[in-house]
C-alpha cells in the first residue's frame, strides 16, 4: 500500500482485501494525510491509478469536514467497481448525525469549498444516516 501506516495514525484497518477496503482514523489532523495515503495505495493495488488523485483529494476534503465538525473516529471505505459497473464508491463516516450542508464560499473564505468540489467532480454524492452518526459518499466513473 505504498508507505506503512503507523498504529497511532490508524485506529483500525477493517479490511483491504477483495472489492472493499475500510479504515478507521482518529479525530486528529494527521488523519487527513494518512487517509489520503491509504486511499492512493489501495487504488494503486487495485490498478485504479486513473482515479487515485481525484479520489484521494475528495476523501481528504470529507475527512477534513469530519474533523472540523465531529469529535470521534472517522471511517473511510472504498468499494471497487465490479463487472461492467465502472463506478468507484468512496464513503467517509463520522459520529455527528447532522448532514453536511453545501454552501457557496466567498472568494476570501478559507473553507466551504469541499462539498462544492465533491459535487462538481463526482458522478453522484449524498449522505445517509448510520447507527451512530452519518456517512457522506460519492461515486466516480472509472475510465476503461
TORTINU-693311 format. One record per residue: x, y, z of N, C-alpha, C, O in turn; residue number from 1. Coordinates in steps of 0.1 Angstrom, whole numbers. Example, Ala and Ser with C-alpha at 12.3 -4.5 7.8 and 13.67 -1.06 7.14 Angstrom:
<rs>
{{132, -57, 78}, {123, -45, 78}, {132, -33, 78}, {142, -33, 85}, 1}
{{128, -22, 71}, {137, -11, 71}, {129, 0, 79}, {134, 11, 80}, 2}
</rs>
This chain:
<rs>
{{8, -12, 0}, {0, 0, 0}, {8, 13, 0}, {4, 23, 6}, 1}
{{20, 13, -6}, {28, 24, -6}, {36, 25, 7}, {44, 16, 10}, 2}
{{33, 35, 16}, {41, 36, 28}, {33, 28, 39}, {21, 26, 38}, 3}
{{41, 25, 49}, {35, 18, 61}, {27, 27, 69}, {33, 38, 73}, 4}
{{15, 24, 73}, {7, 32, 82}, {11, 29, 96}, {11, 17, 100}, 5}
{{14, 39, 104}, {17, 37, 118}, {5, 35, 127}, {-6, 40, 123}, 6}
{{6, 27, 137}, {-5, 24, 146}, {-12, 36, 151}, {-25, 36, 152}, 7}
{{-5, 47, 155}, {-11, 59, 160}, {-19, 66, 149}, {-27, 75, 153}, 8}
{{-16, 64, 137}, {-23, 71, 126}, {-36, 64, 122}, {-45, 71, 116}, 9}
{{-38, 51, 125}, {-50, 44, 121}, {-55, 37, 133}, {-47, 29, 140}, 10}
{{-67, 39, 137}, {-73, 31, 148}, {-75, 17, 144}, {-72, 8, 152}, 11}
{{-79, 14, 132}, {-81, 1, 127}, {-82, 0, 112}, {-88, 8, 105}, 12}
{{-76, -11, 107}, {-77, -14, 93}, {-87, -26, 93}, {-84, -37, 97}, 13}
{{-99, -23, 89}, {-110, -32, 89}, {-108, -43, 79}, {-110, -55, 81}, 14}
{{-105, -39, 66}, {-103, -48, 56}, {-97, -41, 44}, {-100, -29, 41}, 15}
{{-87, -47, 37}, {-82, -41, 25}, {-81, -52, 14}, {-74, -50, 4}, 16}
{{-88, -63, 16}, {-88, -74, 6}, {-102, -74, -2}, {-111, -68, 3}, 17}
{{-102, -80, -13}, {-114, -81, -20}, {-118, -68, -27}, {-110, -61, -31}, 18}
{{-132, -66, -28}, {-137, -55, -35}, {-140, -43, -26}, {-146, -33, -31}, 19}
{{-136, -44, -14}, {-139, -33, -4}, {-127, -31, 5}, {-120, -41, 9}, 20}
{{-124, -18, 8}, {-113, -15, 18}, {-119, -5, 28}, {-125, 4, 24}, 21}
{{-116, -8, 41}, {-121, 1, 51}, {-110, 4, 62}, {-102, -5, 65}, 22}
{{-110, 16, 67}, {-101, 20, 77}, {-109, 29, 87}, {-119, 35, 84}, 23}
{{-104, 30, 99}, {-109, 39, 109}, {-97, 48, 114}, {-87, 42, 118}, 24}
{{-99, 61, 114}, {-88, 70, 117}, {-92, 78, 130}, {-104, 80, 132}, 25}
{{-83, 82, 138}, {-86, 91, 149}, {-90, 105, 145}, {-86, 109, 134}, 26}
{{-98, 111, 153}, {-101, 125, 150}, {-89, 134, 153}, {-89, 141, 164}, 27}
{{-80, 134, 144}, {-67, 140, 146}, {-63, 146, 132}, {-65, 140, 122}, 28}
{{-57, 158, 132}, {-54, 164, 119}, {-45, 155, 110}, {-46, 156, 98}, 29}
{{-37, 147, 116}, {-29, 138, 108}, {-37, 127, 100}, {-32, 121, 91}, 30}
{{-49, 126, 104}, {-58, 116, 97}, {-60, 119, 83}, {-62, 111, 74}, 31}
{{-60, 132, 79}, {-62, 136, 65}, {-51, 131, 56}, {-54, 124, 46}, 32}
{{-39, 133, 60}, {-28, 128, 53}, {-27, 113, 52}, {-25, 107, 41}, 33}
{{-30, 107, 63}, {-30, 92, 64}, {-41, 86, 55}, {-38, 76, 49}, 34}
{{-53, 92, 56}, {-64, 87, 48}, {-61, 88, 33}, {-63, 79, 25}, 35}
{{-55, 100, 29}, {-52, 102, 15}, {-42, 91, 11}, {-43, 86, 0}, 36}
{{-31, 88, 19}, {-22, 78, 15}, {-27, 64, 14}, {-24, 57, 5}, 37}
{{-36, 61, 24}, {-43, 48, 24}, {-51, 46, 11}, {-51, 36, 5}, 38}
{{-59, 56, 7}, {-67, 56, -4}, {-59, 54, -17}, {-62, 46, -25}, 39}
{{-49, 63, -18}, {-40, 62, -30}, {-34, 48, -31}, {-33, 42, -42}, 40}
{{-29, 43, -20}, {-22, 30, -20}, {-32, 18, -24}, {-28, 9, -31}, 41}
{{-44, 19, -19}, {-54, 9, -22}, {-58, 9, -36}, {-59, -1, -43}, 42}
{{-60, 21, -42}, {-64, 23, -56}, {-52, 18, -65}, {-55, 12, -75}, 43}
{{-40, 21, -61}, {-28, 16, -69}, {-29, 0, -68}, {-27, -6, -79}, 44}
{{-31, -6, -57}, {-32, -20, -55}, {-43, -26, -64}, {-41, -37, -70}, 45}
{{-54, -19, -65}, {-65, -24, -74}, {-63, -21, -89}, {-71, -25, -97}, 46}
{{-52, -13, -92}, {-50, -9, -106}, {-59, 2, -110}, {-62, 3, -122}, 47}
{{-63, 10, -101}, {-72, 22, -104}, {-65, 35, -103}, {-70, 45, -97}, 48}
{{-52, 36, -107}, {-44, 48, -106}, {-51, 60, -113}, {-49, 71, -109}, 49}
{{-59, 57, -123}, {-65, 68, -131}, {-74, 77, -123}, {-77, 88, -126}, 50}
{{-80, 71, -112}, {-88, 79, -103}, {-82, 81, -89}, {-89, 86, -80}, 51}
{{-70, 78, -88}, {-63, 78, -75}, {-62, 92, -69}, {-65, 95, -58}, 52}
{{-57, 102, -77}, {-55, 116, -72}, {-68, 122, -69}, {-70, 129, -58}, 53}
{{-78, 121, -78}, {-91, 127, -75}, {-98, 121, -63}, {-104, 128, -55}, 54}
{{-98, 108, -62}, {-104, 101, -51}, {-98, 105, -38}, {-104, 108, -28}, 55}
{{-84, 106, -38}, {-77, 110, -26}, {-80, 124, -22}, {-82, 127, -10}, 56}
{{-81, 133, -32}, {-85, 147, -29}, {-99, 148, -23}, {-101, 155, -13}, 57}
{{-109, 141, -29}, {-122, 142, -24}, {-124, 136, -10}, {-131, 141, -2}, 58}
{{-117, 124, -8}, {-117, 118, 5}, {-111, 128, 16}, {-116, 129, 27}, 59}
{{-100, 134, 12}, {-93, 143, 22}, {-102, 155, 25}, {-102, 160, 36}, 60}
{{-110, 160, 15}, {-120, 171, 18}, {-130, 166, 28}, {-134, 173, 37}, 61}
{{-136, 154, 26}, {-146, 149, 35}, {-140, 145, 49}, {-147, 148, 59}, 62}
{{-128, 140, 50}, {-122, 138, 63}, {-119, 151, 70}, {-121, 152, 82}, 63}
{{-115, 161, 62}, {-113, 174, 68}, {-126, 180, 74}, {-127, 185, 85}, 64}
{{-137, 178, 67}, {-150, 183, 72}, {-154, 175, 84}, {-159, 181, 94}, 65}
{{-152, 162, 85}, {-155, 154, 96}, {-146, 159, 108}, {-152, 160, 120}, 66}
{{-134, 162, 106}, {-125, 167, 117}, {-130, 181, 122}, {-129, 183, 134}, 67}
{{-135, 189, 113}, {-139, 202, 118}, {-152, 202, 126}, {-155, 211, 134}, 68}
{{-161, 192, 124}, {-174, 192, 130}, {-177, 180, 139}, {-186, 182, 148}, 69}
{{-169, 170, 139}, {-172, 158, 147}, {-160, 156, 157}, {-149, 161, 154}, 70}
{{-162, 148, 167}, {-151, 146, 177}, {-146, 132, 178}, {-136, 129, 184}, 71}
{{-153, 122, 171}, {-150, 108, 173}, {-142, 103, 161}, {-138, 111, 152}, 72}
{{-140, 90, 160}, {-133, 84, 149}, {-140, 86, 136}, {-152, 88, 135}, 73}
{{-132, 85, 125}, {-136, 88, 112}, {-134, 75, 104}, {-123, 70, 103}, 74}
{{-144, 70, 97}, {-143, 58, 89}, {-142, 62, 74}, {-148, 72, 70}, 75}
{{-133, 55, 67}, {-132, 56, 53}, {-134, 43, 46}, {-128, 33, 51}, 76}
{{-142, 42, 36}, {-145, 29, 29}, {-144, 32, 14}, {-150, 41, 9}, 77}
{{-138, 23, 7}, {-138, 23, -8}, {-144, 10, -12}, {-142, -1, -7}, 78}
{{-152, 11, -23}, {-158, -1, -29}, {-154, -1, -44}, {-157, 8, -51}, 79}
{{-147, -11, -48}, {-141, -12, -61}, {-152, -15, -71}, {-162, -23, -68}, 80}
{{-151, -10, -83}, {-161, -13, -94}, {-161, -28, -96}, {-150, -35, -97}, 81}
{{-172, -34, -98}, {-173, -48, -101}, {-180, -50, -115}, {-190, -43, -117}, 82}
{{-175, -59, -123}, {-181, -61, -136}, {-181, -49, -145}, {-171, -42, -146}, 83}
{{-192, -47, -152}, {-193, -36, -161}, {-197, -23, -155}, {-198, -13, -162}, 84}
{{-199, -23, -142}, {-204, -11, -135}, {-195, 1, -137}, {-199, 12, -141}, 85}
{{-181, -1, -135}, {-172, 10, -138}, {-173, 22, -128}, {-169, 33, -132}, 86}
{{-179, 20, -116}, {-181, 31, -107}, {-174, 27, -94}, {-177, 17, -88}, 87}
{{-165, 36, -89}, {-159, 35, -76}, {-167, 43, -66}, {-171, 54, -69}, 88}
{{-169, 37, -55}, {-177, 44, -44}, {-167, 46, -32}, {-160, 37, -28}, 89}
{{-167, 59, -27}, {-160, 62, -15}, {-169, 68, -5}, {-179, 75, -8}, 90}
{{-167, 64, 8}, {-175, 68, 19}, {-167, 73, 30}, {-156, 67, 33}, 91}
{{-171, 84, 37}, {-165, 89, 49}, {-176, 90, 60}, {-186, 97, 58}, 92}
{{-173, 83, 71}, {-183, 83, 82}, {-177, 90, 94}, {-165, 90, 97}, 93}
{{-186, 97, 102}, {-182, 103, 114}, {-194, 102, 124}, {-206, 99, 120}, 94}
{{-192, 104, 137}, {-203, 102, 147}, {-213, 113, 148}, {-222, 112, 155}, 95}
{{-211, 124, 140}, {-221, 135, 141}, {-233, 132, 132}, {-231, 129, 120}, 96}
{{-245, 132, 137}, {-256, 129, 129}, {-261, 139, 119}, {-267, 136, 109}, 97}
{{-257, 152, 121}, {-261, 162, 112}, {-255, 161, 98}, {-243, 160, 97}, 98}
{{-263, 161, 88}, {-257, 160, 74}, {-250, 173, 71}, {-253, 184, 76}, 99}
{{-240, 172, 62}, {-232, 184, 58}, {-241, 193, 49}, {-250, 188, 43}, 100}
{{-238, 206, 49}, {-245, 215, 40}, {-236, 221, 30}, {-225, 226, 34}, 101}
{{-239, 220, 18}, {-232, 226, 7}, {-234, 241, 8}, {-246, 246, 9}, 102}
{{-224, 249, 8}, {-225, 263, 8}, {-217, 270, -3}, {-208, 264, -8}, 103}
{{-220, 282, -6}, {-212, 290, -16}, {-202, 298, -8}, {-205, 307, 0}, 104}
{{-189, 295, -10}, {-178, 302, -4}, {-176, 315, -11}, {-176, 316, -23}, 105}
{{-173, 325, -3}, {-169, 338, -9}, {-154, 337, -13}, {-147, 328, -8}, 106}
{{-149, 345, -22}, {-136, 344, -27}, {-125, 344, -16}, {-115, 338, -17}, 107}
{{-128, 352, -5}, {-118, 353, 6}, {-119, 342, 17}, {-111, 342, 26}, 108}
{{-130, 334, 16}, {-132, 324, 26}, {-121, 313, 25}, {-117, 309, 14}, 109}
{{-117, 309, 37}, {-106, 298, 37}, {-112, 285, 37}, {-105, 275, 34}, 110}
{{-125, 283, 39}, {-131, 270, 38}, {-145, 271, 31}, {-148, 281, 25}, 111}
{{-152, 260, 31}, {-165, 260, 25}, {-166, 255, 10}, {-176, 256, 4}, 112}
{{-155, 250, 5}, {-154, 245, -9}, {-154, 230, -10}, {-155, 225, -22}, 113}
{{-153, 223, 1}, {-151, 208, 0}, {-163, 201, -7}, {-161, 193, -16}, 114}
{{-175, 204, -2}, {-187, 198, -8}, {-189, 203, -22}, {-194, 195, -30}, 115}
{{-186, 215, -25}, {-187, 220, -39}, {-178, 212, -48}, {-181, 208, -59}, 116}
{{-166, 209, -43}, {-156, 202, -51}, {-161, 187, -53}, {-160, 182, -64}, 117}
{{-167, 181, -42}, {-172, 168, -44}, {-184, 168, -54}, {-184, 159, -63}, 118}
{{-193, 177, -52}, {-205, 178, -61}, {-201, 180, -75}, {-207, 175, -84}, 119}
{{-191, 188, -78}, {-187, 191, -92}, {-178, 180, -98}, {-177, 180, -110}, 120}
{{-172, 172, -90}, {-163, 162, -95}, {-168, 148, -96}, {-164, 140, -104}, 121}
{{-178, 145, -87}, {-183, 131, -86}, {-195, 129, -96}, {-202, 139, -99}, 122}
{{-197, 117, -100}, {-209, 113, -107}, {-221, 116, -99}, {-231, 121, -104}, 123}
{{-221, 112, -86}, {-231, 115, -77}, {-226, 115, -63}, {-215, 109, -61}, 124}
{{-233, 120, -54}, {-229, 121, -40}, {-241, 122, -31}, {-251, 126, -36}, 125}
{{-239, 119, -18}, {-250, 121, -9}, {-246, 118, 5}, {-234, 115, 8}, 126}
{{-256, 117, 14}, {-254, 113, 28}, {-264, 103, 32}, {-275, 102, 26}, 127}
{{-261, 95, 42}, {-271, 86, 48}, {-268, 85, 63}, {-257, 85, 67}, 128}
{{-279, 84, 71}, {-277, 83, 85}, {-272, 69, 88}, {-274, 59, 81}, 129}
{{-264, 68, 99}, {-259, 55, 104}, {-264, 52, 117}, {-272, 59, 123}, 130}
{{-260, 41, 123}, {-264, 37, 136}, {-260, 48, 146}, {-267, 52, 155}, 131}
{{-248, 53, 144}, {-243, 64, 151}, {-236, 73, 141}, {-227, 70, 135}, 132}
{{-242, 85, 139}, {-236, 95, 130}, {-241, 94, 116}, {-253, 90, 114}, 133}
{{-233, 96, 107}, {-237, 97, 92}, {-225, 92, 84}, {-214, 91, 88}, 134}
{{-228, 90, 71}, {-219, 87, 61}, {-221, 96, 49}, {-232, 98, 44}, 135}
{{-210, 102, 44}, {-211, 110, 32}, {-204, 102, 21}, {-192, 97, 24}, 136}
{{-210, 100, 10}, {-204, 91, 0}, {-204, 99, -14}, {-211, 109, -16}, 137}
{{-195, 94, -23}, {-195, 99, -36}, {-191, 87, -45}, {-185, 77, -41}, 138}
{{-195, 89, -58}, {-191, 79, -68}, {-184, 85, -80}, {-187, 97, -84}, 139}
{{-174, 79, -85}, {-166, 83, -96}, {-166, 72, -107}, {-165, 60, -104}, 140}
{{-168, 77, -119}, {-167, 67, -130}, {-152, 64, -133}, {-144, 73, -134}, 141}
{{-149, 52, -134}, {-135, 47, -137}, {-134, 45, -152}, {-141, 37, -157}, 142}
{{-125, 53, -158}, {-123, 51, -173}, {-119, 37, -176}, {-111, 31, -169}, 143}
{{-123, 33, -188}, {-119, 19, -193}, {-104, 19, -195}, {-98, 9, -199}, 144}
</rs>
